[in-house]
């Protein structure tokens, strides 16, 4: 699987080495110097990376990491460290990074680690995974989405190494009432709405350049699902596995394009549009099913469905997974003294705090009432503890109706539990029950603390 990674690296030699490693695994890689990102934030965002990878240098401070997280709040943030240590790992993850990767790293391990982050960035992006979650929630996806297969205003891109054949292809598409837009040969598709791409070559070098452009297009959000049809007098010499990995939809072979080309294009464009419309309808349905109406965090229904999926990913990737249950201390006093409207406003403030101060890979959930949950992938208890500690410290600073007169002080108690990668017997229900028991122990001890050990 390919993806788009943007490297922030002060060491140009190391940056070039990492870039070659990732490009060899079909990642699209852009790169800039570490101290250039502040001036190039807009340009970096427009390039559409899914992962921001910062290579730490002696000049990198932990305050820099906090700023980077604020600048790119919706990207997966990976910190690569040429001088790794357990202390640095704990502090880096505590500042909101999604992963900590010691350098150097083996050629085959680096793509695997970053692929996991790309998958996190694409979470719930595909209709397939969305349908799976809806089924777990007891809904019928087929009953929720009735796509409109209208074929109006089809937007096609067309390019070919053979100019004469490109002209013939364009003529055949025009006669079928398509309006193909000429595109520079062997160049990736630019951002923008597109329904299909007809592309081809003649020479081996032309095919190599074409497939490289397709790989780069597939690594971008706008080009990930675009139907691509190879056209020409012969197929490229690359093996079928390469073509399958690039998700080539179909082939048209010949030297005199006719109505068969238009029928082929129309079929794939129709499927593409139906897929988009279906995905949008499913996402809207899923959003209603798994979102808390007050705070707009995920709800308990999401936790029950999503936690087993995260546990499966953790076991397969041999990485830990932590779950934290949070309960507010003193919240009842806010409701009793200032009313439920004041209580609701505070709950919204807590939700915003959890949403904006957790990692991209984390899931913040409102269980109901004044109880929340956090799913923390790739964090053992020792790493999750400072992350959660920072979050509950922030809860105590959230302003509420009773802040000024001092009548009500609100803090948080937490039960924290970790699923170890070699634990294949625990269920989602068991993990929630273990975290709940630790939460009860934290409340029993007076609250405003984290309990990460099983009660005796």
CORNORCOR-V198798 format. One record per residue. N is the residue number from 1. RES is the residue in one small letter. PHI is phi in whole degrees, -180 to 180 (NA if undefined). PSI is psi in whole degrees, 0 to 359 (none if undefined). OMEGA is omega in whole degrees, -180 to 180 (* if undefined). Layout:
# CORNORCOR-V198798
[[N & RES & PHI & PSI & OMEGA] [N & RES & PHI & PSI & OMEGA]]
This chain:
# CORNORCOR-V198798
[[1 & x & NA & 132 & 178] [2 & x & -93 & 170 & 178] [3 & x & -168 & 172 & -178] [4 & x & -110 & 119 & 179] [5 & x & -117 & 132 & 173] [6 & x & -108 & 121 & -179] [7 & x & -94 & 132 & 170] [8 & x & -111 & 109 & -172] [9 & x & -144 & 127 & 179] [10 & x & -78 & 327 & -178] [11 & x & -87 & 108 & -175] [12 & x & -65 & 326 & 180] [13 & x & -67 & 313 & 178] [14 & x & -64 & 319 & 179] [15 & x & -60 & 318 & 179] [16 & x & -65 & 323 & 179] [17 & x & -65 & 313 & 179] [18 & x & -64 & 321 & 179] [19 & x & -62 & 317 & 179] [20 & x & -65 & 319 & 179] [21 & x & -59 & 316 & -177] [22 & x & -75 & 321 & 179] [23 & x & -65 & 327 & 177] [24 & x & -64 & 336 & 178] [25 & x & -97 & 17 & 176] [26 & x & 70 & 21 & 170] [27 & x & -78 & 146 & 169] [28 & x & -90 & 123 & -173] [29 & x & -123 & 127 & 169] [30 & x & -115 & 158 & -172] [31 & x & -148 & 145 & 173] [32 & x & -149 & 160 & 178] [33 & x & -67 & 149 & -176] [34 & x & -55 & 318 & -175] [35 & x & -85 & 4 & 178] [36 & x & -92 & 345 & -170] [37 & x & -65 & 329 & -178] [38 & x & -62 & 322 & -179] [39 & x & -81 & 342 & -173] [40 & x & -114 & 21 & -176] [41 & x & -57 & 311 & -178] [42 & x & -62 & 316 & -180] [43 & x & -63 & 319 & 180] [44 & x & -65 & 316 & 179] [45 & x & -62 & 319 & -178] [46 & x & -65 & 334 & 178] [47 & x & -72 & 343 & 174] [48 & x & 76 & 37 & 179] [49 & x & -69 & 150 & 175] [50 & x & -96 & 334 & -179] [51 & x & -129 & 133 & 171] [52 & x & -104 & 118 & -178] [53 & x & -113 & 114 & 179] [54 & x & -102 & 124 & 175] [55 & x & -90 & 114 & -177] [56 & x & -65 & 143 & 175] [57 & x & -127 & 171 & 178] [58 & x & -58 & 338 & -179] [59 & x & -88 & 353 & -178] [60 & x & -78 & 121 & 178] [61 & x & -103 & 163 & 178] [62 & x & -70 & 335 & 174] [63 & x & -66 & 325 & 176] [64 & x & -61 & 322 & -180] [65 & x & -66 & 319 & 178] [66 & x & -61 & 317 & 180] [67 & x & -65 & 320 & -180] [68 & x & -64 & 321 & 179] [69 & x & -65 & 323 & 179] [70 & x & -71 & 325 & -179] [71 & x & -71 & 323 & -179] [72 & x & -122 & 67 & -174] [73 & x & -70 & 338 & -175] [74 & x & -107 & 13 & 177] [75 & x & -108 & 154 & 173] [76 & x & -77 & 126 & -175] [77 & x & -108 & 118 & 180] [78 & x & -114 & 130 & 177] [79 & x & -106 & 122 & 176] [80 & x & -103 & 131 & -172] [81 & x & -124 & 113 & 177] [82 & x & -69 & 341 & 179] [83 & x & -125 & 74 & -172] [84 & x & -74 & 153 & 174] [85 & x & -157 & 157 & 179] [86 & x & -64 & 323 & -180] [87 & x & -65 & 316 & 179] [88 & x & -63 & 319 & 179] [89 & x & -59 & 314 & -179] [90 & x & -62 & 317 & -178] [91 & x & -71 & 322 & 180] [92 & x & -63 & 312 & 179] [93 & x & -66 & 328 & 178] [94 & x & -67 & 337 & 178] [95 & x & -88 & 3 & 174] [96 & x & 105 & 5 & 177] [97 & x & -67 & 150 & -179] [98 & x & -87 & 336 & 180] [99 & x & -158 & 151 & 178] [100 & x & -123 & 122 & -172] [101 & x & -124 & 110 & 177] [102 & x & -67 & 143 & 175] [103 & x & -113 & 150 & 0] [104 & x & -76 & 166 & -179] [105 & x & -134 & 146 & -178] [106 & x & -64 & 151 & -178] [107 & x & -57 & 322 & -177] [108 & x & -84 & 340 & -178] [109 & x & -83 & 323 & -178] [110 & x & -59 & 310 & 178] [111 & x & -61 & 323 & 180] [112 & x & -64 & 316 & -179] [113 & x & -65 & 319 & -179] [114 & x & -77 & 332 & 175] [115 & x & -61 & 321 & 178] [116 & x & -60 & 322 & 179] [117 & x & -72 & 325 & 176] [118 & x & -62 & 318 & 179] [119 & x & -62 & 321 & 177] [120 & x & -63 & 318 & -179] [121 & x & -66 & 332 & -180] [122 & x & -94 & 11 & -174] [123 & x & -52 & 130 & 180] [124 & x & 61 & 20 & 180] [125 & x & -82 & 327 & -178] [126 & x & -89 & 144 & -179] [127 & x & -64 & 332 & -180] [128 & x & -61 & 309 & -180] [129 & x & -66 & 327 & 178] [130 & x & -65 & 317 & 179] [131 & x & -63 & 320 & 179] [132 & x & -59 & 315 & -179] [133 & x & -66 & 319 & 179] [134 & x & -62 & 320 & 178] [135 & x & -65 & 320 & 177] [136 & x & -62 & 330 & -179] [137 & x & -85 & 357 & 177] [138 & x & 92 & 16 & 179] [139 & x & -104 & 156 & 175] [140 & x & -100 & 107 & -177] [141 & x & -58 & 326 & -178] [142 & x & -65 & 332 & -180] [143 & x & -83 & 349 & -175] [144 & x & -98 & 344 & -174] [145 & x & -134 & 120 & 176] [146 & x & -122 & 85 & -172] [147 & x & -67 & 146 & 174] [148 & x & -90 & 119 & -175] [149 & x & -95 & 29 & 179] [150 & x & -56 & 138 & -177] [151 & x & -108 & 22 & -179] [152 & x & -69 & 146 & 173] [153 & x & 53 & 55 & 178] [154 & x & -72 & 131 & -177] [155 & x & -110 & 111 & -177] [156 & x & -115 & 145 & 170] [157 & x & -109 & 142 & -177] [158 & x & -138 & 132 & 172] [159 & x & -156 & 148 & 180] [160 & x & -153 & 146 & 179] [161 & x & -66 & 325 & 179] [162 & x & -88 & 108 & -175] [163 & x & -63 & 323 & 180] [164 & x & -65 & 317 & 179] [165 & x & -69 & 325 & 177] [166 & x & -61 & 318 & 178] [167 & x & -63 & 318 & 179] [168 & x & -66 & 320 & 177] [169 & x & -62 & 316 & 180] [170 & x & -62 & 319 & -179] [171 & x & -63 & 317 & 180] [172 & x & -64 & 322 & 180] [173 & x & -72 & 323 & 177] [174 & x & -62 & 318 & -180] [175 & x & -64 & 335 & 177] [176 & x & -91 & 12 & 177] [177 & x & 71 & 20 & 168] [178 & x & -85 & 161 & 177] [179 & x & -126 & 77 & -178] [180 & x & -67 & 140 & 179] [181 & x & -103 & 127 & 180] [182 & x & -64 & 140 & -178] [183 & x & -131 & 142 & -178] [184 & x & -60 & 134 & -177] [185 & x & -64 & 140 & 175] [186 & x & 60 & 30 & 176] [187 & x & -120 & 142 & 179] [188 & x & -65 & 157 & 178] [189 & x & -66 & 137 & 176] [190 & x & -77 & 165 & 176] [191 & x & -60 & 150 & 179] [192 & x & 136 & 161 & -179] [193 & x & -68 & 132 & 179] [194 & x & -149 & 140 & -178] [195 & x & -102 & 345 & -179] [196 & x & -177 & 160 & -178] [197 & x & -137 & 117 & 174] [198 & x & -101 & 120 & -171] [199 & x & -145 & 148 & 179] [200 & x & -166 & 173 & -179] [201 & x & -150 & 177 & -179] [202 & x & -122 & 308 & -175] [203 & x & -84 & 157 & 175] [204 & x & -57 & 319 & 179] [205 & x & -65 & 322 & 179] [206 & x & -65 & 319 & 178] [207 & x & -66 & 319 & 179] [208 & x & -61 & 317 & 179] [209 & x & -66 & 322 & 180] [210 & x & -65 & 313 & -179] [211 & x & -66 & 327 & 176] [212 & x & -65 & 320 & 178] [213 & x & -66 & 323 & 178] [214 & x & -65 & 317 & 179] [215 & x & -60 & 319 & 179] [216 & x & -67 & 321 & 178] [217 & x & -64 & 318 & -179] [218 & x & -65 & 339 & -178] [219 & x & -85 & 358 & -178] [220 & x & -105 & 152 & 180] [221 & x & -59 & 321 & -176] [222 & x & -76 & 341 & -177] [223 & x & -111 & 5 & -173] [224 & x & -65 & 323 & -173] [225 & x & -116 & 4 & -177] [226 & x & -63 & 130 & 176] [227 & x & -64 & 131 & 179] [228 & x & -122 & 126 & 180] [229 & x & -119 & 122 & 177] [230 & x & -83 & 132 & -178] [231 & x & -126 & 140 & 178] [232 & x & 166 & 184 & -180] [233 & x & -85 & 345 & 179] [234 & x & -156 & 156 & 179] [235 & x & -77 & 157 & 175] [236 & x & -65 & 158 & -176] [237 & x & -81 & 351 & -180] [238 & x & -61 & 152 & -178] [239 & x & -70 & 161 & -177] [240 & x & -62 & 328 & -180] [241 & x & -63 & 320 & 178] [242 & x & -63 & 315 & -180] [243 & x & -66 & 322 & 179] [244 & x & -67 & 321 & -180] [245 & x & -64 & 330 & 178] [246 & x & -84 & 0 & 177] [247 & x & 57 & 50 & 175] [248 & x & -73 & 123 & -175] [249 & x & -73 & 318 & -174] [250 & x & -165 & 177 & -180] [251 & x & -132 & 144 & 169] [252 & x & -124 & 121 & -177] [253 & x & -112 & 132 & 178] [254 & x & 156 & 174 & 179] [255 & x & -117 & 349 & -180] [256 & x & -128 & 90 & -178] [257 & x & -59 & 140 & 179] [258 & x & -137 & 198 & -176] [259 & x & -64 & 338 & -179] [260 & x & -63 & 327 & 177] [261 & x & -64 & 314 & -179] [262 & x & -62 & 320 & 179] [263 & x & -64 & 320 & 179] [264 & x & -64 & 313 & 180] [265 & x & -63 & 314 & -177] [266 & x & -61 & 320 & -179] [267 & x & -63 & 315 & -178] [268 & x & -73 & 325 & 177] [269 & x & -65 & 319 & 179] [270 & x & -61 & 314 & 179] [271 & x & -62 & 320 & -180] [272 & x & -63 & 314 & -179] [273 & x & -66 & 319 & 178] [274 & x & -63 & 322 & 179] [275 & x & -64 & 316 & 179] [276 & x & -63 & 312 & -178] [277 & x & -65 & 321 & 179] [278 & x & -66 & 318 & 180] [279 & x & -62 & 317 & -180] [280 & x & -63 & 318 & 180] [281 & x & -66 & 320 & 180] [282 & x & -66 & 318 & 180] [283 & x & -64 & 319 & 178] [284 & x & -63 & 317 & 179] [285 & x & -65 & 318 & 180] [286 & x & -64 & 321 & -180] [287 & x & -60 & 318 & 179] [288 & x & -67 & 326 & -175] [289 & x & -76 & 329 & -170] [290 & x & -119 & 13 & -177] [291 & x & -111 & 135 & 175] [292 & x & -73 & 127 & -172] [293 & x & -68 & 333 & -178] [294 & x & -82 & 308 & -172] [295 & x & -98 & 345 & -176] [296 & x & 64 & 17 & 166] [297 & x & -80 & 173 & 169] [298 & x & -64 & 158 & -180] [299 & x & -111 & 182 & -176] [300 & x & -63 & 327 & 178] [301 & x & -60 & 320 & 177] [302 & x & -64 & 316 & -179] [303 & x & -58 & 314 & -178] [304 & x & -62 & 324 & -179] [305 & x & -84 & 323 & -170] [306 & x & -87 & 328 & -177] [307 & x & -59 & 315 & 177] [308 & x & -60 & 326 & 178] [309 & x & -66 & 317 & 178] [310 & x & -66 & 325 & 177] [311 & x & -65 & 321 & 178] [312 & x & -65 & 317 & 178] [313 & x & -62 & 317 & -179] [314 & x & -61 & 317 & -180] [315 & x & -67 & 317 & -178] [316 & x & -68 & 326 & -180] [317 & x & -91 & 358 & -180] [318 & x & 57 & 45 & 178] [319 & x & -125 & 149 & 179] [320 & x & -73 & 164 & 177] [321 & x & -142 & 127 & -180] [322 & x & -111 & 149 & 177] [323 & x & -129 & 129 & 178] [324 & x & -119 & 130 & 171] [325 & x & -107 & 128 & -177] [326 & x & -116 & 137 & 175] [327 & x & -130 & 133 & -176] [328 & x & -77 & 133 & 175] [329 & x & -93 & 130 & 176] [330 & x & 87 & 3 & -176] [331 & x & -67 & 326 & -179] [332 & x & -60 & 324 & 179] [333 & x & -64 & 326 & 178] [334 & x & -66 & 315 & 178] [335 & x & -63 & 315 & -175] [336 & x & -68 & 323 & -174] [337 & x & -91 & 332 & -172] [338 & x & -126 & 359 & 175] [339 & x & 95 & 163 & -175] [340 & x & -71 & 334 & 177] [341 & x & -64 & 318 & 177] [342 & x & -64 & 322 & 178] [343 & x & -64 & 318 & 179] [344 & x & -63 & 319 & 180] [345 & x & -63 & 323 & 179] [346 & x & -69 & 320 & 178] [347 & x & -61 & 321 & 177] [348 & x & -64 & 321 & 177] [349 & x & -64 & 320 & 177] [350 & x & -63 & 316 & 180] [351 & x & -61 & 315 & 179] [352 & x & -62 & 320 & 179] [353 & x & -62 & 314 & 180] [354 & x & -66 & 321 & -177] [355 & x & -65 & 315 & -172] [356 & x & -89 & 350 & -178] [357 & x & -116 & 7 & 174] [358 & x & -104 & 170 & -177] [359 & x & -78 & 163 & 178] [360 & x & -58 & 323 & -176] [361 & x & -78 & 346 & -179] [362 & x & -80 & 158 & 175] [363 & x & -124 & 119 & 177] [364 & x & -97 & 134 & -170] [365 & x & -135 & 139 & 169] [366 & x & -100 & 116 & -178] [367 & x & -76 & 333 & -175] [368 & x & 137 & 151 & -179] [369 & x & 58 & 233 & 180] [370 & x & -110 & 29 & -180] [371 & x & -112 & 134 & -179] [372 & x & -127 & 167 & 177] [373 & x & -141 & 154 & 176] [374 & x & -133 & 126 & 171] [375 & x & -96 & 124 & -172] [376 & x & -122 & 89 & 180] [377 & x & -66 & 150 & 173] [378 & x & 67 & 17 & 179] [379 & x & -123 & 123 & 170] [380 & x & -78 & 172 & -177] [381 & x & -58 & 319 & -177] [382 & x & -65 & 329 & 178] [383 & x & -86 & 327 & -178] [384 & x & -73 & 329 & -176] [385 & x & -56 & 309 & 179] [386 & x & -66 & 330 & 178] [387 & x & -64 & 311 & -179] [388 & x & -68 & 322 & 179] [389 & x & -59 & 318 & 179] [390 & x & -64 & 322 & -179] [391 & x & -68 & 317 & -178] [392 & x & -75 & 332 & 173] [393 & x & -61 & 322 & 179] [394 & x & -68 & 327 & 179] [395 & x & -61 & 322 & -179] [396 & x & -66 & 343 & -178] [397 & x & -98 & 357 & -178] [398 & x & -72 & 129 & -178] [399 & x & -72 & 142 & 176] [400 & x & -144 & 178 & -173] [401 & x & -61 & 333 & -179] [402 & x & -101 & 12 & -177] [403 & x & -65 & 320 & -172] [404 & x & -75 & 322 & -176] [405 & x & -90 & 354 & 175] [406 & x & 74 & 10 & -179] [407 & x & -71 & 328 & -174] [408 & x & -126 & 127 & 173] [409 & x & -120 & 129 & -176] [410 & x & -117 & 132 & 175] [411 & x & -133 & 195 & -178] [412 & x & -142 & 141 & 171] [413 & x & -107 & 145 & -173] [414 & x & -135 & 137 & 167] [415 & x & -109 & 124 & -173] [416 & x & -121 & 130 & 180] [417 & x & -139 & 150 & -178] [418 & x & -125 & 135 & 171] [419 & x & -90 & 119 & 178] [420 & x & -80 & 148 & -175] [421 & x & -58 & 332 & -178] [422 & x & -91 & 7 & 178] [423 & x & -91 & 100 & -178] [424 & x & -102 & 4 & -175] [425 & x & -103 & 332 & -176] [426 & x & -67 & 145 & 176] [427 & x & -106 & 170 & 176] [428 & x & -61 & 319 & 179] [429 & x & -62 & 320 & -179] [430 & x & -67 & 322 & 180] [431 & x & -67 & 318 & 178] [432 & x & -64 & 318 & -180] [433 & x & -63 & 320 & 179] [434 & x & -66 & 318 & 178] [435 & x & -66 & 323 & -180] [436 & x & -66 & 322 & 178] [437 & x & -64 & 321 & 179] [438 & x & -71 & 325 & 175] [439 & x & -63 & 316 & 178] [440 & x & -61 & 321 & 179] [441 & x & -65 & 321 & 178] [442 & x & -64 & 319 & 178] [443 & x & -66 & 321 & -178] [444 & x & -66 & 330 & 180] [445 & x & -82 & 2 & 178] [446 & x & 115 & 355 & 177] [447 & x & 80 & 184 & 179] [448 & x & 55 & 46 & 180] [449 & x & -160 & 167 & 178] [450 & x & -111 & 130 & 172] [451 & x & -112 & 118 & -178] [452 & x & -120 & 19 & 176] [453 & x & -126 & 148 & -179] [454 & x & -62 & 135 & 179] [455 & x & -60 & 141 & -180] [456 & x & -83 & none & *]]
